[in-house]
Amino acid sequence: MDGDSPLPADSKLYAALVDALPDPILVVAGSIRDDLTGRRFILANAAARELLRLKAQEGNLLSAVRDPEVLGAVDRALFDCADADGVYETTGAQSRSLRVRARSLGPGGDGVPLALLTFHDETEVRLVERTRVDFLANASHELRTPLASLSGFIETLRGHARDDPAAREKFLGIMQAQADRMARLIADLTSLSRIELDEHVPPRGVVDLALVVGEVVEAAAPLGAQRGVKLDWRPCAACEASVRGERDQIVQVVQNLLDNAIKYSPDGAVVRIEMQTGLTELAAAASHEGAPRLSLVAPDPSPQIYASLRFVDLGPGIARQNLPRLSERFYRVDGQKSGARFGTGLGLAIVKHIINRHRGGLVVSSVEGEGSTFTAYFPMAADPQGVVKAS
Protein backbone atom coordinates (compact mmCIF):
# COMPACT_ATOMS: atom_id res chain seq x y z
CA MET A 1 0.00 0.00 0.00
CA ASP A 2 1.15 3.57 -0.68
CA GLY A 3 2.90 5.06 2.34
CA ASP A 4 0.75 8.20 2.09
CA SER A 5 -2.46 6.22 2.57
CA PRO A 6 -4.16 6.69 5.95
CA LEU A 7 -5.19 3.01 5.93
CA PRO A 8 -2.82 0.32 7.20
CA ALA A 9 -1.90 -2.58 4.90
CA ASP A 10 -4.09 -4.99 6.81
CA SER A 11 -6.06 -7.66 4.91
CA LYS A 12 -8.31 -8.17 7.94
CA LEU A 13 -9.37 -4.53 7.73
CA TYR A 14 -10.32 -4.89 4.05
CA ALA A 15 -12.23 -8.08 4.81
CA ALA A 16 -14.11 -6.25 7.57
CA LEU A 17 -14.91 -3.37 5.23
CA VAL A 18 -16.27 -5.72 2.54
CA ASP A 19 -18.22 -7.63 5.18
CA ALA A 20 -19.85 -4.41 6.37
CA LEU A 21 -21.19 -3.47 2.91
CA PRO A 22 -25.00 -3.74 2.81
CA ASP A 23 -25.20 -5.25 -0.70
CA PRO A 24 -24.24 -8.92 -1.24
CA ILE A 25 -20.82 -9.29 -2.91
CA LEU A 26 -18.97 -12.30 -4.31
CA VAL A 27 -15.50 -12.47 -5.84
CA VAL A 28 -15.49 -15.31 -8.38
CA ALA A 29 -12.53 -17.12 -9.93
CA GLY A 30 -12.57 -19.37 -13.00
CA SER A 31 -9.87 -20.48 -15.42
CA ILE A 32 -11.61 -22.65 -18.05
CA ARG A 33 -14.79 -21.50 -19.82
CA ASP A 34 -16.16 -24.99 -20.43
CA ASP A 35 -15.53 -26.20 -16.90
CA LEU A 36 -18.68 -25.03 -15.09
CA THR A 37 -17.71 -26.80 -11.89
CA GLY A 38 -14.46 -24.83 -11.87
CA ARG A 39 -16.16 -21.53 -11.01
CA ARG A 40 -15.46 -20.75 -7.38
CA PHE A 41 -16.31 -17.84 -5.14
CA ILE A 42 -13.22 -16.94 -3.14
CA LEU A 43 -14.87 -14.21 -1.07
CA ALA A 44 -18.46 -13.73 0.11
CA ASN A 45 -19.39 -10.88 2.41
CA ALA A 46 -21.92 -11.23 5.24
CA ALA A 47 -24.84 -9.98 3.09
CA ALA A 48 -24.02 -12.53 0.37
CA ARG A 49 -23.75 -15.36 2.86
CA GLU A 50 -27.16 -14.44 4.26
CA LEU A 51 -28.79 -14.08 0.84
CA LEU A 52 -27.38 -17.30 -0.61
CA ARG A 53 -27.34 -19.19 2.71
CA LEU A 54 -23.62 -19.83 2.55
CA LYS A 55 -21.72 -21.27 5.49
CA ALA A 56 -18.27 -20.24 4.28
CA GLN A 57 -16.58 -17.38 2.45
CA GLU A 58 -15.26 -19.76 -0.23
CA GLY A 59 -16.83 -22.55 -2.23
CA ASN A 60 -18.18 -23.81 -5.54
CA LEU A 61 -20.23 -21.14 -7.30
CA LEU A 62 -22.80 -23.66 -8.59
CA SER A 63 -23.58 -24.64 -5.01
CA ALA A 64 -24.48 -21.01 -4.28
CA VAL A 65 -26.12 -19.80 -7.51
CA ARG A 66 -27.78 -21.91 -10.21
CA ASP A 67 -29.53 -19.15 -12.12
CA PRO A 68 -28.42 -19.35 -15.82
CA GLU A 69 -28.66 -15.56 -16.27
CA VAL A 70 -26.34 -14.91 -13.32
CA LEU A 71 -23.89 -17.62 -14.38
CA GLY A 72 -23.84 -16.22 -17.91
CA ALA A 73 -23.03 -12.76 -16.58
CA VAL A 74 -20.16 -14.21 -14.55
CA ASP A 75 -18.74 -15.97 -17.63
CA ARG A 76 -18.80 -12.78 -19.70
CA ALA A 77 -16.94 -10.93 -16.95
CA LEU A 78 -14.39 -13.74 -16.43
CA PHE A 79 -13.59 -14.74 -19.99
CA ASP A 80 -14.66 -11.80 -22.19
CA CYS A 81 -13.57 -9.08 -19.74
CA ALA A 82 -16.97 -7.50 -20.39
CA ASP A 83 -19.37 -5.97 -17.88
CA ALA A 84 -22.65 -7.87 -17.68
CA ASP A 85 -25.96 -7.39 -15.85
CA GLY A 86 -28.77 -9.73 -14.96
CA VAL A 87 -31.72 -10.30 -12.62
CA TYR A 88 -31.77 -12.79 -9.77
CA GLU A 89 -35.13 -13.82 -8.32
CA THR A 90 -35.32 -15.58 -4.97
CA THR A 91 -38.17 -17.88 -4.02
CA GLY A 92 -39.88 -18.55 -0.73
CA ALA A 93 -42.47 -16.88 1.47
CA GLN A 94 -41.09 -13.43 0.58
CA SER A 95 -39.62 -13.45 -2.92
CA ARG A 96 -37.02 -10.84 -3.79
CA SER A 97 -35.81 -9.37 -7.06
CA LEU A 98 -32.15 -8.37 -7.22
CA ARG A 99 -30.14 -6.61 -9.93
CA VAL A 100 -26.92 -8.55 -10.54
CA ARG A 101 -23.79 -6.88 -11.93
CA ALA A 102 -20.67 -8.82 -12.95
CA ARG A 103 -17.47 -6.83 -13.46
CA SER A 104 -14.08 -8.12 -14.58
CA LEU A 105 -11.25 -7.75 -12.05
CA GLY A 106 -8.58 -9.09 -14.42
CA PRO A 107 -6.20 -11.90 -13.46
CA GLY A 108 -5.42 -12.59 -9.83
CA GLY A 109 -1.99 -13.22 -8.35
CA ASP A 110 -1.96 -16.75 -9.75
CA GLY A 111 -3.12 -15.59 -13.19
CA VAL A 112 -6.67 -16.94 -12.78
CA PRO A 113 -9.36 -14.49 -14.03
CA LEU A 114 -11.43 -12.85 -11.32
CA ALA A 115 -14.87 -11.23 -11.43
CA LEU A 116 -16.82 -9.13 -8.94
CA LEU A 117 -20.46 -10.15 -8.58
CA THR A 118 -22.77 -7.72 -6.77
CA PHE A 119 -26.47 -8.01 -5.92
CA HIS A 120 -28.69 -4.97 -5.40
CA ASP A 121 -32.21 -5.47 -4.02
CA GLU A 122 -34.77 -3.89 -6.36
CA THR A 123 -37.82 -5.66 -4.93
CA GLU A 124 -39.51 -2.47 -3.74
CA VAL A 125 -38.70 -0.55 -6.93
CA ARG A 126 -40.12 -3.31 -9.10
CA LEU A 127 -43.19 -3.62 -6.87
CA VAL A 128 -43.83 0.13 -7.15
CA GLU A 129 -43.42 -0.01 -10.92
CA ARG A 130 -45.71 -3.04 -11.18
CA THR A 131 -48.28 -1.28 -8.99
CA ARG A 132 -48.07 1.85 -11.14
CA VAL A 133 -48.57 -0.12 -14.36
CA ASP A 134 -51.48 -2.07 -12.86
CA PHE A 135 -53.00 1.12 -11.50
CA LEU A 136 -52.86 2.88 -14.89
CA ALA A 137 -54.24 -0.20 -16.65
CA ASN A 138 -57.10 -0.52 -14.17
CA ALA A 139 -57.89 3.20 -14.23
CA SER A 140 -57.93 3.18 -18.04
CA HIS A 141 -60.21 0.15 -18.03
CA GLU A 142 -62.59 1.69 -15.50
CA LEU A 143 -62.84 4.90 -17.54
CA ARG A 144 -63.06 3.12 -20.89
CA THR A 145 -66.30 1.30 -20.01
CA PRO A 146 -68.47 4.38 -19.27
CA LEU A 147 -66.84 6.29 -22.14
CA ALA A 148 -67.73 3.50 -24.58
CA SER A 149 -71.28 3.49 -23.21
CA LEU A 150 -71.61 7.26 -23.62
CA SER A 151 -70.23 7.11 -27.15
CA GLY A 152 -72.68 4.37 -28.09
CA PHE A 153 -75.71 6.21 -26.73
CA ILE A 154 -74.68 9.46 -28.40
CA GLU A 155 -74.48 7.62 -31.71
CA THR A 156 -77.91 6.10 -31.08
CA LEU A 157 -79.44 9.48 -30.22
CA ARG A 158 -78.06 10.93 -33.41
CA GLY A 159 -79.58 8.06 -35.37
CA HIS A 160 -82.86 6.21 -35.09
CA ALA A 161 -83.65 7.45 -31.54
CA ARG A 162 -83.50 11.10 -32.55
CA ASP A 163 -87.28 11.39 -32.87
CA ASP A 164 -88.27 8.89 -30.15
CA PRO A 165 -88.94 10.86 -26.92
CA ALA A 166 -89.25 7.76 -24.72
CA ALA A 167 -85.99 6.24 -25.95
CA ARG A 168 -84.26 9.61 -25.76
CA GLU A 169 -85.28 10.06 -22.12
CA LYS A 170 -84.16 6.53 -21.25
CA PHE A 171 -80.77 6.91 -22.92
CA LEU A 172 -80.14 10.32 -21.38
CA GLY A 173 -80.76 8.84 -17.94
CA ILE A 174 -78.24 6.07 -18.57
CA MET A 175 -75.74 8.60 -19.92
CA GLN A 176 -76.14 10.70 -16.79
CA ALA A 177 -75.44 7.63 -14.63
CA GLN A 178 -72.29 6.85 -16.62
CA ALA A 179 -71.11 10.45 -16.40
CA ASP A 180 -71.69 10.37 -12.62
CA ARG A 181 -69.68 7.14 -12.44
CA MET A 182 -66.73 8.78 -14.20
CA ALA A 183 -66.98 11.81 -11.91
CA ARG A 184 -66.86 9.55 -8.83
CA LEU A 185 -63.87 7.68 -10.22
CA ILE A 186 -61.94 10.85 -10.96
CA ALA A 187 -62.81 12.25 -7.52
CA ASP A 188 -61.61 9.05 -5.83
CA LEU A 189 -58.41 8.96 -7.90
CA THR A 190 -57.67 12.57 -6.96
CA SER A 191 -58.43 11.88 -3.31
CA LEU A 192 -56.22 8.77 -3.26
CA SER A 193 -53.30 10.63 -4.87
CA ARG A 194 -53.57 13.44 -2.33
CA ILE A 195 -53.76 11.02 0.61
CA GLU A 196 -50.74 9.02 -0.59
CA LEU A 197 -48.74 12.23 -0.99
CA ASP A 198 -49.17 13.10 2.71
CA GLU A 199 -49.27 9.55 4.09
CA HIS A 200 -45.89 9.88 5.79
CA VAL A 201 -46.97 13.05 7.65
CA PRO A 202 -48.91 12.21 10.83
CA PRO A 203 -51.94 14.48 11.45
CA ARG A 204 -51.79 16.87 14.39
CA GLY A 205 -55.43 17.75 14.94
CA VAL A 206 -57.91 16.42 17.48
CA VAL A 207 -61.29 15.10 16.34
CA ASP A 208 -64.43 14.22 18.30
CA LEU A 209 -65.06 10.77 16.81
CA ALA A 210 -68.61 10.42 18.14
CA LEU A 211 -69.60 13.78 16.65
CA VAL A 212 -68.15 12.82 13.26
CA VAL A 213 -69.99 9.48 13.22
CA GLY A 214 -73.26 11.16 14.22
CA GLU A 215 -72.98 13.63 11.34
CA VAL A 216 -72.14 10.93 8.78
CA VAL A 217 -74.97 8.65 9.99
CA GLU A 218 -77.44 11.51 9.73
CA ALA A 219 -76.28 12.32 6.19
CA ALA A 220 -76.45 8.64 5.16
CA ALA A 221 -79.94 8.09 6.58
CA PRO A 222 -81.74 8.96 3.29
CA LEU A 223 -79.57 6.44 1.41
CA GLY A 224 -80.41 3.78 3.98
CA ALA A 225 -84.11 4.68 3.80
CA GLN A 226 -84.11 4.16 0.02
CA ARG A 227 -82.95 0.58 0.60
CA GLY A 228 -85.06 0.06 3.70
CA VAL A 229 -81.82 -0.32 5.71
CA LYS A 230 -81.93 0.92 9.29
CA LEU A 231 -78.80 2.53 10.77
CA ASP A 232 -78.35 1.53 14.41
CA TRP A 233 -75.90 4.06 15.92
CA ARG A 234 -75.78 4.22 19.69
CA PRO A 235 -73.20 6.74 20.88
CA CYS A 236 -71.97 6.49 24.44
CA ALA A 237 -72.72 9.82 26.04
CA ALA A 238 -70.26 9.16 28.87
CA CYS A 239 -67.37 8.19 26.58
CA GLU A 240 -64.62 10.64 25.74
CA ALA A 241 -63.91 9.98 22.04
CA SER A 242 -61.24 12.50 21.07
CA VAL A 243 -58.76 11.02 18.61
CA ARG A 244 -55.72 12.42 16.88
CA GLY A 245 -56.48 13.07 13.25
CA GLU A 246 -57.57 15.21 10.35
CA ARG A 247 -61.32 15.69 10.49
CA ASP A 248 -62.05 15.55 6.75
CA GLN A 249 -60.11 12.32 6.32
CA ILE A 250 -61.75 10.65 9.33
CA VAL A 251 -65.13 11.67 7.88
CA GLN A 252 -64.05 9.98 4.64
CA VAL A 253 -63.19 6.75 6.49
CA VAL A 254 -66.52 6.66 8.33
CA GLN A 255 -68.47 7.55 5.19
CA ASN A 256 -66.79 4.92 3.00
CA LEU A 257 -67.20 2.12 5.56
CA LEU A 258 -70.83 3.06 6.24
CA ASP A 259 -71.63 3.34 2.52
CA ASN A 260 -70.18 -0.13 1.97
CA ALA A 261 -72.22 -1.58 4.84
CA ILE A 262 -75.43 -0.06 3.40
CA LYS A 263 -74.55 -1.06 -0.15
CA TYR A 264 -74.13 -4.74 0.65
CA SER A 265 -76.98 -5.06 3.16
CA PRO A 266 -80.19 -6.73 2.00
CA ASP A 267 -83.35 -4.65 1.92
CA GLY A 268 -84.86 -4.21 5.37
CA ALA A 269 -81.66 -5.14 7.23
CA VAL A 270 -79.95 -3.28 10.07
CA VAL A 271 -76.44 -1.85 9.95
CA ARG A 272 -74.87 -1.46 13.40
CA ILE A 273 -72.24 1.16 14.16
CA GLU A 274 -70.51 0.57 17.48
CA MET A 275 -67.88 2.71 19.21
CA GLN A 276 -65.51 1.81 22.02
CA THR A 277 -62.78 3.85 23.65
CA GLY A 278 -59.80 3.27 25.91
CA LEU A 279 -58.68 0.09 24.12
CA THR A 280 -55.28 -1.44 23.64
CA GLU A 281 -54.30 -2.30 20.07
CA LEU A 282 -55.05 -5.98 20.70
CA ALA A 283 -58.51 -5.21 22.09
CA ALA A 284 -59.30 -2.72 19.31
CA ALA A 285 -58.44 -5.28 16.63
CA ALA A 286 -60.44 -8.11 18.22
CA SER A 287 -63.22 -9.64 16.13
CA HIS A 288 -66.27 -11.79 16.72
CA GLU A 289 -65.46 -15.35 17.70
CA GLY A 290 -65.50 -17.90 14.88
CA ALA A 291 -65.34 -15.41 12.00
CA PRO A 292 -62.25 -15.37 9.75
CA ARG A 293 -60.34 -12.20 10.60
CA LEU A 294 -57.63 -10.25 8.79
CA SER A 295 -55.79 -7.07 9.70
CA LEU A 296 -55.57 -4.87 6.59
CA VAL A 297 -53.68 -2.11 8.45
CA ALA A 298 -51.85 -2.46 11.75
CA PRO A 299 -49.97 0.24 13.70
CA ASP A 300 -46.47 -0.23 15.05
CA PRO A 301 -46.40 -1.84 18.51
CA SER A 302 -46.77 0.80 21.24
CA PRO A 303 -48.58 1.43 24.54
CA GLN A 304 -51.01 3.69 22.66
CA ILE A 305 -54.71 3.68 23.62
CA TYR A 306 -57.29 3.59 20.81
CA ALA A 307 -60.92 4.37 20.01
CA SER A 308 -62.59 1.91 17.67
CA LEU A 309 -65.53 2.01 15.29
CA ARG A 310 -67.19 -1.20 14.21
CA PHE A 311 -69.48 -1.39 11.16
CA VAL A 312 -71.58 -4.58 11.13
CA ASP A 313 -73.71 -5.54 8.12
CA LEU A 314 -75.82 -8.58 7.28
CA GLY A 315 -74.80 -8.75 3.64
CA PRO A 316 -73.51 -11.69 1.59
CA GLY A 317 -70.22 -11.83 3.46
CA ILE A 318 -66.77 -12.36 1.98
CA ALA A 319 -64.93 -15.63 1.39
CA ARG A 320 -61.76 -16.09 3.43
CA GLN A 321 -59.52 -16.18 0.33
CA ASN A 322 -60.79 -12.75 -0.79
CA LEU A 323 -60.06 -10.92 2.47
CA PRO A 324 -56.38 -10.06 1.75
CA ARG A 325 -57.26 -8.26 -1.49
CA LEU A 326 -60.04 -6.05 -0.18
CA SER A 327 -57.92 -2.89 0.09
CA GLU A 328 -56.38 -3.26 -3.38
CA ARG A 329 -57.23 -0.53 -5.86
CA PHE A 330 -60.22 -1.41 -8.08
CA TYR A 331 -60.62 -4.84 -6.50
CA ARG A 332 -64.18 -6.08 -6.20
CA VAL A 333 -65.23 -9.46 -4.85
CA ASP A 334 -66.40 -11.84 -7.58
CA GLY A 335 -70.16 -11.94 -7.78
CA GLN A 336 -70.55 -8.55 -6.09
CA LYS A 337 -69.63 -6.31 -9.02
CA SER A 338 -72.95 -5.73 -10.70
CA GLY A 339 -76.51 -4.91 -9.95
CA ALA A 340 -77.43 -1.83 -7.94
CA ARG A 341 -74.06 -1.64 -6.14
CA PHE A 342 -72.23 1.18 -7.84
CA GLY A 343 -68.70 1.98 -6.77
CA THR A 344 -65.24 2.80 -8.06
CA GLY A 345 -63.36 0.00 -6.30
CA LEU A 346 -61.20 2.62 -4.57
CA GLY A 347 -63.14 3.12 -1.33
CA LEU A 348 -61.25 0.64 0.86
CA ALA A 349 -57.90 1.63 -0.69
CA ILE A 350 -58.62 5.21 0.40
CA VAL A 351 -59.65 4.01 3.88
CA LYS A 352 -56.46 1.96 4.18
CA HIS A 353 -54.14 4.85 3.33
CA ILE A 354 -55.96 7.31 5.60
CA ILE A 355 -55.83 4.93 8.56
CA ASN A 356 -52.17 4.20 7.86
CA ARG A 357 -51.45 7.92 7.93
CA HIS A 358 -53.30 8.21 11.26
CA ARG A 359 -51.21 5.34 12.73
CA GLY A 360 -54.39 3.38 13.35
CA GLY A 361 -55.69 -0.01 12.28
CA LEU A 362 -58.27 -1.64 10.02
CA VAL A 363 -59.60 -5.17 10.55
CA VAL A 364 -62.16 -7.16 8.58
CA SER A 365 -63.95 -10.29 9.72
CA SER A 366 -66.57 -12.05 7.64
CA VAL A 367 -68.48 -15.27 7.08
CA GLU A 368 -70.11 -16.01 3.75
CA GLY A 369 -73.87 -15.66 4.03
CA GLU A 370 -73.66 -14.04 7.47
CA GLY A 371 -72.35 -10.54 6.77
CA SER A 372 -69.15 -8.62 7.44
CA THR A 373 -67.64 -6.48 10.17
CA PHE A 374 -65.11 -3.75 9.48
CA THR A 375 -63.33 -2.28 12.48
CA ALA A 376 -61.33 0.96 12.23
CA TYR A 377 -59.42 2.28 15.21
CA PHE A 378 -57.54 5.52 15.83
CA PRO A 379 -55.07 6.68 18.50
CA MET A 380 -56.85 8.62 21.22
CA ALA A 381 -55.78 12.17 21.98
CA ALA A 382 -54.21 12.99 25.33
CA ASP A 383 -55.39 15.73 27.66
CA PRO A 384 -53.03 18.69 28.39
CA GLN A 385 -51.28 16.57 31.06
CA GLY A 386 -50.55 13.87 28.47
CA VAL A 387 -53.02 11.35 29.92
CA VAL A 388 -55.38 9.50 27.61
CA LYS A 389 -58.89 9.32 28.98
CA ALA A 390 -60.17 5.76 28.88
CA SER A 391 -63.81 4.80 29.03
N, C-alpha and C positions, 0 to 999 in steps of 0.2 A: 504494500500500500504506500502511496505517496506520503512522504514525511510531513507535508503541510496539512494533511487531512486531520480533522479533529477526532476521527474515529480510530480506535485501535485495531490492529490487524488480528482480529479475534473471530474465528469461524463460528464460535458459539453465539457471539453477538448477532452475526448475520442470520444464523438459524433462528434465533429468537425474534428478530425483526420480521422474517418471512412468516414465522408461525403466528405472529400477531396480526398479519394482514387479514381483513375481514372476508375477502373473496378467496375461494378455493384455488390453490395453485399446485401444479405438478411440473416437475422437470423430468422429461422423458428422454431416454437414450435408445438408439437403434442403429445397427450397422448394416443390416441386409434387408432390402426392400421386400423380398419375397418371404422372409422369415417372420411371420406374424407373431410367433411366440417369443421372438427375440426382442420385442419392444418392452422396455422396463422403465418404471418410474423410479428415479433415484432420489427424489425428494418430494414429500407431500406435506404441506403445512396443515395446521390443526383444522382449518375450515374444510380442506379437501378430505382429510381423514374422516371428518364427521359426515360430509356429504356422501362419500363413496363407501362409508363404513369400513375403512381400512384400519388394520391393527398395527401397521408398521409404516415407516417413512419410505421404505423401498419394497419393490415387488414387481410381479409380472403385470403389465398394463392390462392385458386381457382379463385378468382376474378382478380388475377394478372397473373397467369401462368396456362394454361390448357394443356400444352404439356405433354402427357403420359410419355415420356422418362424422362423429368425433374422431374415430380411428383414421378416416380418410384425411381429415384436417391435419392430424399428427404426421401422417406420411408425407404430405405436401411440404410441411415445415422441415421435416428431417432430411428428405432426400431431394427435394426440389428447391430448398432454401426459399420457399415462398410463404408469405403470410396466408393463413386460411381461417375462415370463420365457420361456425356451425351452430346448431341448436341441440341442447341436451334436455330431454324430458324425463323427469323422475316419475315413478309410479308409487302408489300407496294411498293411504287415507287422505293425505294432502299433497297432491301432485305439484311439482314445481317446473318452471320453464327457465332454463339458463342459457345465456349466450356464451358460446365457447370460442376462444381465440387461441390459435396455435401460431407461435412465432419462432423462427429459427434462431438458435443461439450459436450456430457454427459448431466446429469440432471441439470436444472437450480435451482434457490433458492427455488422454490416451488415443486421441484422434477419432473417437466415436462421435457421430453427429448428435447434437442435443437440441431439444425443442422445449419451449415454455408453453404450457397449457394452462389457461386461466378460465374460470367459470364466473359469470356475472349473473346474479338472479334478476330475471326480468318478469317474474310471475305477475307482480302487481301491475307493471306497465302493460303487459299483454292482456290482463284481465280488464283494465280500464279501456283499452282499445277495443276489445271484444264487446264490452258493455256499450261503448259509444256506437259501434257499428250496429249492434242489435237495437239500440235505442232509436237510431235514425231510421232503420228499416221498419221497426214497429210503428213509429210516428208517421212515416210515409204511408204505410198500409192503412192505419187508422184514418188518415185524412183522405186517402184515395177513395175509400168506399163511399162516404157521403158526397164527395165531389162527383164521382161517377153517377150517383143517383140524381144529383141536381142537374147534371148535364143531360141525362136521359129525359128527365121531366121537362126541362126547358125545350128540348127538341120536340117532345110530344105536344107541348102547348103551342108551339109554332106550327104544328102540323094539324092532324085531324081533330085535336081537342080544342082548337082555337075557338070554335063556335059552340062548344058544349059547356054551358055554365056549371053543370053538376060535376063534370070531370075536372074542369078548371079549378073549382073550389077544393075538390079532393086532392088534386096534385099540389096545389099551393100550400095546403096544410102539411103534406108530407115534406115538401121543400123547406118549409119553416122549421119542421122538426130536425131535418138534416143540418140546416144552418145553425140551429141551436146546439146540436151535437158538436159541430166543429168549433163553435165559440167556447163550449165547455172544455174541449180538448186543449185549445190554445191557452185558455185561462189556467188550466191545470199544469200544462207544460211550463208556462211562465212562472207560476207559483213554485213548482218543483225546482226550477233553475235558481230562483232567488233563495230558496231555503238551502239548497246545497252550497251556494256561495258563502253563506254565513254559518254553515253547520259547525265549524270549528270554534265559533265565538259563543260562549255561554251567555244566555240572557241574564239581565241584571234586575229586571222588574219583579214586582210582587203582585200576584193575581189571586182574587177571591174565587176559588174553584167552584164553590156552590153557586155563586152568583152567575158565573159564566154558564154553567150547566142549565140553570133555571131559564136564562135568556134563550139558549139554543133550543131547549125543549118547547118553550112557548112558541118560538118561530117555526118549529117543525110540526106543531100540532095540526095545522091544516093539511099537511102532507099525510100524516097518519090518519086523519079523518077521512081522506079520500079513499084510503085502503081499508078503512074500518079497523085500523090498528090503534090500540090504546097505549099511551105512553105512561108508564108507572114510575114516576120520579118522586122519591121521598127524601128530601133533604133533612139532614140532622141539624136542627136549630141550635143545639148545644155544641156542635163540632166547629172548631176553628179550622178553616180549610184554605189558609193562605199558602200558596206555593210560589216557588221562584220560577218566573217565566215571562214570556212576551204574550200579552193578552190576545192579540189577533191570531197568533199561531195556535194557542191553546183552544181558542174558539174553533179554529179549523179542525183540530184533532177531534173535539167533541162532535162537531157537525158531521164530519166524515164517518165516524164510527156509528153515530145515531142514524144517519141516512142509510148506511149499509144494513143496520138492524131492521129498519122499517122496510127497506127494499126487498129483503129476503124473508120477511115474515108473511105467513099466510093471512088472508083476509080474516078479520075478526080476532086476531091474536093480540097478545100483550107483549110489549117490549119493556123490560125492567132496566132502570138505570140506578145503580147502587154506588154509594160513596162511602169510603172509610178513610180515616186519618190516623196518624201516629203509628204507622206500620214499618216494620223492618222490610228490607228488600225481599227476603224470603217469604214473609207473610203477604206482602203486596202482590207477589207473583203467583201465589197459591191458586189452584183451580179446583173445580168441583171433583170430588172423588170419582174415579172410574172413567173419566173422559180423557182421551188423548190430549196432551198439552204440549205446546211448543213456545219457547221464548223467541220472539222475532227481534226484540231489542232488549239488551240487558246492560245496566250501568256497571261501571267498575266497582269492585268490592269496597265498601266503606261503611261507617257507622251511621250513615244518613238515614233520616226518618222520612217516610213517604206518605202521600195521600193518593188513594187509588179510586179509579172510576171503572165500574164493571157494566158492560152493555150485554144483556142477555136476550137473545131472540129465540123463537120457536120455529125457525125456518128449516130448510132441507138438511142443514148440517154440512160438514166438509169431511171428506175421506182423509184418513191419517196421512196418506202419501202426498196429498196436496197441500198440507199445512206449511211445509218449508218454503213454498213458492208464493205464498199469499202476498208478500210485500214487494214482489218483483213488478217492475213497470209493465203495464198492459196485460198482466196475467189475469185470466179469469178462469174459474173452475169449470171444467167440462160439464156441459149440461145446464149451466147457469148463465149462458151468454146471451140468450135471446129472450123473446117475450117482452113483458112490460118493464124489464129491469134495465134501464138505460144507465150507462156509466162510461167513463173513459178508461178504466183500468189503471188509473194513477192514484186513486184515493188512498189506498193503504201504503203505497210508496211514499206519498206526502206525509202521512201520519208517522211512518217509520223515521223519516229524516228529521221531522220536528221533534219527536220524542228523543231521538239520539242527541240533538242539539241541546235539549233541556236536561240531559243526563238522567233520563228516566227509563222506563221499561214498557214493553208491550208484549202481552202474552195472549195466545189464542188457545182455547180448548173447545173441542167439538165432537159430536157423535152423529153419524149419518142418520137422518130421520128424526133427530131429537133437538136440533138447533145448535147454536154456537154462542160462545161467550168470549168477548174481547175485553181484556183488562189493560188499561193504561194507568201508569202511576208516575207521579212527579215528585221531586224533592220538595219538602215543606220548607217554608221560609221561617227564619228564626226571628224572635223578638229582639228589641234593641240590646238585650243582655246576652244575645247569642244562644238562647234556649229555645228549642223547638217545642211548640205546644202540642202535646199528644191528646187524643180524645180519650 
